[in-house]
Amino acid sequence: MKTRAALVTEPGKPLTIDEIELPDPKPNQVIVKMSSTGVCLSQVHEIASATPDQCPHFLGHEGTGVVSDAGRDVTHIKEGDSAIVTWVPRSGFPGRGYIDGISPLGATYREELIQGPVYTYGEDSLADEQLVIPISSEDASLESCIVGCAVLTGAGAVLHTAKVRPADSVCIIGAGGIGLSAIKMASLLQAYPVIAVDIVDEKLEFAKQWGATHTVNASEVDPIEAVWEITGKGVDFSFDAIGKREVHEQLLPMTRSGGPGADNVGGMAVLIGWPQKEMTLNAEHFVFNQRQYRGSHGSSIPERDFPMFLRLHREGLFPLDKLVTRQYTLDQTNEAIDDLANGRIAGRSIIVF
């Protein structure tokens, strides 16, 4: 079948929005007619790092739609069901290891195979069945697409990786979609203080609506010093929701110290933003202070966590519609990417088909 999608066809060039060809689904594949997809900072990094051998290349990994076709071995979902397409397998598989093994999907652009294990920047998404999560039609709003990455990553890192508990102190660097999801979950878990760090005052004001009790503009003050001034001892947990080397390196120094005692463990830094290839850390933080450094994809299990996040939305505790602040059409995808890359989006933006 022919359908339209946004693709990386040349490194360093604007996305190509054009017709592609989808084959019939393989026994373990599903085709989802998309209604919306989130615009994630990961796509900005993917576009910037694309190489000629990776083109043409799909984009997008959080989307909502309705199943239009399913392979013969697919049993958990059927034609007509509402679904979220995500990059995290349903269960039983390590996320990154699994999806790296399913590219290419079989779709072509001008008779050339399109690279990428998952995509949602298209009118129809051909996906491995492990990446298609059924949801109720009641939950299939345009905003529900962001559960597939922003919410599962940000909120999941706080809930599952860090296991934040009431009265724990938290700092989240980056008040975009993932950072705000982390802030909201920390607030729901009764953390205090919940410190939001960004360089855009508009985003910091928006973060207050999502549960931030304190804000720090890192373009005006040293965020490490500011966090210590607020807490007096450093935070229990710090999160990088941006993905820059300097932020990677700020996480540990802003956490609290531990000590030599067996149970006197220091704070935890959690990297959830796009990982850079190199960073410099002071080993004294580990040896003398027992601080910890973790990476996280959200540690979410879609079948378990998506219904929970959507229920929190229905109950008004995690209002996805307020997190989504701007909508674009498929033909405006380059504009959406540019706005996100240049800090013009408060919250999360989506593409609507």
Summary of the structure (lengths in Angstrom):
residues: 353
radius of gyration: 20.2
end to end distance: 17.2
largest distance: 63.9
contacts: 1303
relative contact order: 0.15
helix: 33%
strand: 26%
